[in-house]
Amino acid sequence: MKITFIVFRLSSLKYFLLGVALVFINLGANAQIASSDTALQLKGNRFVTLCIMIRTTPWEVSRDVKLHPRDEGDWHTLEGVRALREAFAKNNSDGRLTWGFTLNALEDQRENFKRIRDYVVDCQKKYGDEVSYFPGYFPAMYLPRERVNREISEALTLISNMVGNGYRPQSIMGGFLSADNLKYLAEKENIHVAHAVIWSQHNIDGGGADGSPSYPFYPSTEHFCKPAQGKADFIDCVNLDGWTVDFICARQSGANGHEITGYNSRRGVGPIETYKGWGLDLGHREVMHTQAIHFDKGMELNGFGWVTNIWEAQMVHEFGREFICEAMEKWVTDTKKRWPDTHFTSFGEFGNLWRKEHASNEDWNYRFIEKGSGLGDSYNNLEIKWFMNKSFRLALLRNWHKKESPTYVIDFTRYDLSAREPADPSPNKPGKDWSLMNVLNQKGLRPQDKPKQLSELATNDQQLIKKYYPELFSN
């Protein structure tokens, strides 16, 4: 009996110690998860959001709505996609990104697309990448709102089935999405972040919509470019830009090419307008210049810095794997070298960090200052200052090379005025311009858009600006 009792006690002790060990392991794991969830905050940090887009044709809008006939099936290979992801990770091992699939890319049964989908699922499990839906860039311009909503739900089901384990992305990549689409996303799909605006895009490719803030905001039920003014028009879905652009270049409408001798309103961090258009050296200088607006002075002014970018996987074929992967590696490596604390996160992760710290549009007030890079149409003699808040956005431009040069208002878009989106479009009758323009717009397309000094604005406009920035009227 005594021996049996001792054996029993030793056995019990063994299982007791094993249980204690498992408890501590579990507590440690939970603490590690909690630490990773709580350590990263919006304020005091620099962020880059990157999406790699997988598609079957350029400018897809839906399964059967394709704005360009080119079949890019053979342009998408597992080898090319993997090379792009590896270039991103080479000096950025903990970086995460978002993969954006069109409906066709989610459903295409060609072997290369199957292999790409399997690889992306592996990336989600290995790196924490986000796998999301990307209905081209222009769903709002070509499809009725109800159809866009329906296809969002279809795509989310496909993604959940593809990734497994009940996976759901934290965000949707939309290009341009209407207010109704964003409301549906928040209320029906419980997703509260979307890339739903391409800041300042106008008369480019299949559509445009200038007029929004360039940093995150909650949209209004009246218009996806308008920040919600209160509870009555509030949509609980953070609206994110897709490409950070050079503010000097963005004043233009459209583009006349990617060469350094022309102008391009989309110039900034996008690879086609920089690396492809200007080459690795000059293109990279423009990319780093654009990022510095947000990561240097912008960080000081706003308390955090954010750069956003989308790369199309087909570029590996169109422009060459070696060139595009070298550009990716150069961009990511030098970003981390110059700003070592930069966090490469998914769109959903970043948007939810912002949402966690902002319950409404009441407490953000963005400011940006840029002097042109001196490359191409980023004219070095120009200095632009942007002010963006819930009530309006304001842009001031001056020639800083001339000491007595006056400062001109080139954009004053009031968000406290009513706004309305276009009616439902269709593939046969698209609505290509969803811009929010009222008092004065930076593109200079209307007679009323002629630049003017602050003192020349209407009295009520001056009073509204003075409420937020009285220092602008001190001289």
C-alpha positions in Angstrom: 0.0 0.0 0.0 2.8 2.4 0.9 4.6 1.8 -2.4 1.4 2.2 -4.3 0.6 5.4 -2.5 4.1 6.8 -3.3 3.6 5.9 -7.0 0.2 7.5 -7.0 1.7 10.7 -5.4 4.5 10.9 -7.9 2.1 10.3 -10.8 -0.2 13.0 -9.5 2.8 15.4 -9.0 3.8 14.8 -12.6 0.4 15.6 -14.0 0.1 18.6 -11.6 3.4 20.0 -12.8 2.4 19.4 -16.4 -0.8 21.2 -15.8 1.0 24.1 -14.2 3.4 24.3 -17.1 0.5 24.3 -19.6 -1.2 27.1 -17.7 1.9 29.2 -17.8 2.5 28.5 -21.5 -1.1 29.5 -22.2 -0.8 32.6 -20.1 2.5 33.5 -21.8 0.9 33.0 -25.2 -2.1 35.1 -24.3 0.1 37.8 -22.9 2.1 37.8 -26.1 -1.0 38.1 -28.2 -2.3 40.8 -25.9 1.0 42.6 -26.2 1.0 42.4 -30.0 -2.6 43.7 -30.0 -2.0 46.6 -27.7 1.6 47.6 -28.5 0.9 49.2 -31.8 -0.9 52.6 -31.6 -1.7 55.2 -34.2 -0.1 58.2 -32.5 3.6 58.5 -32.6 4.0 55.9 -35.4 4.7 55.8 -39.1 2.7 53.4 -41.3 2.8 52.1 -44.9 -0.2 50.2 -46.3 0.4 48.2 -49.4 -2.0 46.2 -51.5 -0.9 43.8 -54.3 -3.7 43.5 -56.8 -4.5 40.2 -58.5 -6.8 40.5 -61.6 -7.5 39.0 -65.0 -7.9 42.2 -67.1 -7.1 45.9 -66.5 -9.8 47.9 -64.8 -12.2 45.0 -64.1 -15.4 46.1 -62.5 -17.3 42.8 -62.4 -17.2 39.3 -63.8 -18.6 40.5 -67.2 -17.8 44.2 -67.0 -14.3 44.8 -68.2 -13.1 48.3 -69.3 -10.1 46.9 -71.1 -10.1 43.8 -73.3 -6.6 42.6 -72.5 -6.4 39.1 -70.9 -3.7 39.2 -68.3 -4.1 35.5 -67.3 -0.7 34.6 -68.5 0.8 37.7 -66.9 0.0 36.4 -63.4 2.2 33.5 -62.3 3.1 32.0 -59.0 6.7 32.7 -59.6 6.1 36.4 -60.3 3.8 36.9 -57.3 6.2 35.1 -55.0 9.1 37.1 -56.2 7.2 40.4 -55.5 6.3 39.2 -52.0 9.9 38.2 -51.3 11.2 41.5 -52.5 8.8 43.2 -50.1 10.0 41.0 -47.2 13.8 41.0 -47.9 14.6 43.8 -45.4 11.2 43.9 -43.9 10.6 40.5 -42.3 7.7 41.5 -40.1 5.9 43.5 -42.7 2.3 42.7 -43.6 0.3 43.6 -46.7 -3.1 43.3 -48.3 -3.8 41.0 -51.2 -6.7 42.3 -53.4 -8.5 39.9 -55.7 -11.1 40.8 -58.3 -14.1 38.4 -58.6 -12.6 36.9 -61.7 -9.3 36.3 -60.0 -11.1 34.6 -57.1 -13.0 32.3 -59.5 -10.6 31.7 -62.4 -9.9 28.0 -62.7 -6.7 28.3 -64.7 -3.9 26.6 -62.9 -1.8 29.7 -62.4 -4.6 31.4 -60.5 -5.2 28.4 -58.4 -1.5 28.3 -57.4 -1.5 32.0 -56.7 -4.6 31.7 -54.4 -3.0 28.8 -52.5 0.2 30.9 -52.1 -1.7 33.9 -50.8 -3.5 31.7 -48.3 -0.1 30.5 -47.1 1.1 34.1 -46.8 -2.0 34.9 -44.6 -1.1 32.0 -42.3 2.6 32.6 -42.3 2.9 36.4 -42.2 -0.6 37.6 -41.2 -1.3 39.2 -44.6 -4.8 40.3 -45.3 -6.7 38.6 -48.1 -9.4 40.9 -49.5 -11.8 41.7 -52.3 -10.8 44.4 -54.9 -13.6 45.0 -57.4 -11.4 46.9 -59.8 -11.0 50.7 -59.3 -14.3 51.9 -60.6 -17.3 49.9 -59.3 -19.2 53.0 -58.2 -18.8 54.5 -61.7 -20.2 51.6 -63.7 -22.5 49.4 -61.5 -25.7 50.1 -59.6 -25.2 50.3 -55.8 -27.2 47.1 -55.1 -25.1 45.1 -57.5 -21.9 46.3 -55.9 -23.2 45.4 -52.5 -24.3 41.9 -53.6 -20.9 41.2 -55.2 -19.1 42.3 -52.1 -21.0 39.6 -50.1 -20.3 37.0 -52.8 -16.6 37.8 -52.8 -16.3 37.8 -49.0 -17.9 34.3 -49.0 -15.4 33.1 -51.6 -12.5 34.5 -49.6 -13.7 32.9 -46.3 -14.0 29.6 -48.1 -10.6 30.0 -49.7 -8.7 30.9 -46.5 -10.7 28.7 -44.1 -11.1 28.8 -40.4 -13.8 31.4 -40.5 -11.4 34.0 -41.9 -12.8 37.5 -42.8 -10.7 40.4 -44.0 -10.7 43.6 -41.9 -11.1 45.8 -45.0 -12.3 45.9 -48.6 -10.2 47.4 -51.4 -12.7 49.3 -53.5 -11.1 52.0 -55.6 -14.2 54.1 -55.5 -17.2 53.0 -53.5 -20.4 54.9 -52.9 -21.7 55.9 -49.5 -24.4 53.3 -49.8 -21.7 50.6 -50.4 -19.8 51.7 -47.3 -23.0 51.7 -45.2 -23.8 48.2 -46.4 -20.2 47.1 -45.6 -20.5 48.4 -42.1 -24.0 47.3 -41.2 -24.4 44.1 -43.2 -20.9 42.7 -43.4 -19.5 44.2 -40.1 -16.4 45.5 -41.9 -15.5 49.0 -40.9 -12.5 49.9 -43.1 -12.5 50.3 -46.9 -10.2 51.8 -49.5 -13.1 53.7 -51.1 -11.4 56.8 -52.6 -8.4 57.6 -54.8 -7.5 61.0 -53.5 -7.5 63.8 -56.1 -8.0 61.4 -59.0 -9.8 63.3 -61.8 -10.0 62.4 -65.5 -7.7 59.4 -65.2 -8.5 56.0 -66.6 -12.1 54.9 -65.9 -13.2 57.7 -63.5 -12.4 60.0 -60.7 -13.7 61.8 -57.6 -11.7 64.8 -56.2 -12.8 66.5 -53.1 -12.1 64.3 -50.1 -9.6 64.5 -47.3 -6.4 62.6 -48.1 -6.1 60.9 -44.6 -8.7 58.6 -42.9 -12.2 59.8 -42.2 -15.7 58.6 -41.6 -17.8 59.2 -44.7 -21.2 60.9 -44.8 -24.4 59.1 -46.1 -24.6 62.1 -48.6 -21.3 61.4 -50.4 -18.3 59.1 -49.9 -15.9 62.1 -50.3 -17.6 64.1 -47.5 -16.7 63.5 -43.8 -19.8 62.8 -41.8 -21.0 65.9 -39.9 -22.8 64.2 -37.1 -24.7 61.1 -36.0 -27.5 61.6 -38.6 -25.2 61.1 -41.6 -22.4 59.0 -40.0 -21.2 55.8 -41.6 -19.0 53.6 -39.4 -16.6 52.6 -42.1 -13.2 54.3 -42.2 -12.5 55.6 -45.7 -8.9 55.2 -46.9 -7.0 56.5 -49.9 -5.2 54.1 -52.1 -2.1 56.0 -53.3 -0.2 58.8 -51.6 0.5 61.5 -54.2 2.8 64.5 -54.5 0.5 67.4 -53.6 2.1 69.7 -56.2 1.5 67.2 -59.0 -2.1 66.5 -57.8 -3.3 70.0 -58.6 -3.6 69.0 -62.2 -6.5 67.1 -63.9 -5.5 64.0 -65.8 -2.1 63.3 -67.2 -0.2 63.4 -70.5 2.0 60.5 -69.8 4.5 59.1 -67.3 7.7 60.8 -68.7 9.5 63.4 -66.7 8.9 66.0 -69.4 5.1 65.7 -69.0 2.6 66.1 -66.2 0.8 63.5 -64.2 -1.6 64.2 -61.4 -1.1 60.7 -60.0 2.6 61.1 -59.4 3.8 60.2 -55.9 4.6 56.7 -54.6 2.8 54.7 -57.3 5.3 52.6 -59.2 4.0 53.2 -62.7 4.2 57.0 -62.4 7.7 56.9 -60.8 9.9 53.9 -61.2 8.4 52.9 -64.6 8.1 56.5 -65.8 11.4 57.9 -64.6 13.6 54.9 -63.9 14.9 53.5 -60.6 17.0 56.5 -59.7 14.8 59.6 -60.4 11.6 57.6 -59.7 12.9 56.6 -56.3 13.8 60.2 -55.4 10.2 61.2 -56.1 8.9 58.3 -54.0 11.1 59.2 -51.1 10.2 62.9 -51.5 6.5 62.1 -51.3 6.9 59.9 -48.3 9.0 62.6 -46.5 6.0 64.9 -46.6 4.2 62.5 -44.2 7.1 61.0 -42.3 9.0 64.2 -41.5 7.0 67.4 -41.1 3.7 65.6 -41.4 4.6 63.4 -38.5 5.2 66.5 -36.4 2.0 68.2 -37.5 -0.4 65.2 -37.3 1.1 63.0 -34.6 1.4 60.1 -37.0 2.5 59.5 -40.6 0.8 57.4 -43.3 1.7 56.4 -46.8 -0.5 54.2 -48.9 0.3 52.3 -52.1 -1.1 49.7 -54.6 1.0 47.6 -56.9 -0.6 45.5 -59.6 0.9 42.0 -59.8 0.8 42.0 -63.6 3.6 44.6 -63.6 6.1 41.8 -63.0 5.3 40.6 -66.5 4.6 43.9 -68.3 7.7 45.7 -67.0 10.0 42.8 -66.2 10.4 40.8 -63.0 13.9 42.0 -62.3 13.0 45.7 -62.7 9.8 45.6 -60.7 11.2 43.5 -57.9 14.3 45.7 -57.6 12.0 48.7 -57.4 9.9 47.0 -54.6 13.0 46.1 -52.7 14.6 49.5 -53.1 11.4 51.3 -51.9 10.8 49.1 -48.9 14.5 48.9 -47.9 15.2 52.6 -48.1 11.9 53.4 -46.3 13.0 51.2 -43.4 16.5 52.6 -43.5 15.5 56.3 -43.4 12.5 55.7 -41.0 13.4 52.5 -39.1 10.2 52.7 -37.0 7.9 52.4 -40.0 5.3 49.7 -39.7 4.1 48.0 -42.9 0.6 46.9 -42.1 -2.5 45.8 -44.0 -5.2 48.3 -44.9 -7.6 46.7 -42.4 -5.1 46.7 -39.6 -4.2 50.4 -40.1 -7.8 51.5 -40.6 -8.9 49.8 -37.4 -6.0 51.4 -35.5 -7.3 54.8 -36.6 -10.9 53.8 -35.8 -9.9 52.7 -32.3 -8.5 56.2 -31.6 -11.3 58.2 -33.4 -14.9 57.6 -32.6 -16.0 60.4 -34.9 -14.7 63.1 -37.2 -14.6 65.6 -34.4 -11.0 65.2 -33.2 -8.8 65.0 -36.3 -7.3 68.0 -38.0 -4.7 67.2 -40.7 -2.0 69.5 -42.0 0.6 69.0 -44.7 3.4 71.2 -46.1 5.3 70.5 -49.2 7.9 72.2 -51.3 8.2 70.5 -54.7 10.9 68.0 -55.3 12.2 69.8 -58.4 11.6 66.7 -60.6 9.2 66.8 -63.5 6.0 68.7 -62.6 6.8 68.8 -58.8 8.0 72.3 -59.2 10.5 73.3 -56.5 9.6 76.9 -56.5 6.1 76.1 -55.2 5.1 75.5 -51.6 1.7 74.1 -50.9 0.0 73.8 -47.5 -3.1 71.7 -46.9 -5.5 71.9 -44.0 -8.2 69.2 -43.6 -10.8 68.8 -41.0 -14.5 67.8 -40.6 -15.8 71.1 -41.9 -13.6 71.8 -45.0 -10.3 71.3 -46.8 -8.2 74.2 -47.7 -5.0 74.4 -49.9 -2.7 77.4 -50.0 0.0 77.9 -52.7 2.8 80.3 -53.0 6.1 80.8 -54.9 8.6 80.6 -52.0 11.5 81.6 -54.3 10.1 85.1 -54.3 10.1 86.8 -50.9 7.0 89.0 -51.5 5.1 86.4 -53.4 1.4 86.3 -52.4 -0.3 83.2 -51.1 -3.3 82.0 -53.0 -6.2 79.7 -52.1 -6.4 77.0 -54.8 -8.9 74.8 -53.0 -11.6 75.4 -50.5 -14.1 72.6 -50.3 -16.7 73.0 -47.6 -18.0 69.8 -46.0 -20.8 71.6 -44.0 -22.7 72.1 -47.2 -25.1 69.5 -48.6 -23.7 67.1 -51.2 -25.2 64.4 -53.5 -23.7 61.5 -55.3 -24.7 60.7 -58.9 -27.6 58.4 -59.6 -27.0 54.7 -60.1 -24.8 54.2 -63.2 -24.7 51.2 -65.5 -22.0 49.7 -67.8 -23.7 51.3 -70.7 -24.3 54.7 -69.0 -21.4 55.1 -66.5 -21.0 58.1 -64.2 -17.3 58.8 -64.4 -17.0 61.9 -62.3 -18.1 61.7 -58.7 -16.2 64.7 -57.5 -17.2 66.8 -54.5 -16.6 70.4 -55.7 -18.2 73.6 -54.3 -16.5 76.8 -53.4 -13.1 76.4 -55.1 -11.3 73.3 -56.4 -7.6 72.7 -57.0 -8.0 71.3 -60.5 -9.0 74.8 -61.8 -11.6 73.5 -64.3 -14.5 75.9 -63.5 -14.5 79.7 -63.9 -14.9 80.0 -60.1 -11.8 77.9 -59.5 -9.4 80.8 -60.3 -6.9 81.1 -57.3 -7.6 84.0 -55.0 -6.2 85.3 -51.7 -7.8 84.6 -48.4 -9.1 88.1 -48.1 -10.9 87.7 -51.4 -13.0 84.8 -50.2 -16.6 85.4 -49.1 -17.0 86.7 -45.5 -18.7 83.5 -44.3 -15.9 81.4 -45.8 -13.3 83.5 -44.1 -15.1 83.2 -40.8 -15.2 79.4 -41.1 -11.5 79.2 -41.8 -10.7 81.6 -39.0 -12.6 79.4 -36.6 -10.0 76.6 -37.2 -6.9 78.5 -38.2 -6.9 82.1 -36.9 -3.2 82.3 -37.4 -3.7 82.4 -41.2 -5.2 85.9 -40.8 -2.6 87.3 -38.5 -0.7 89.1 -41.3 
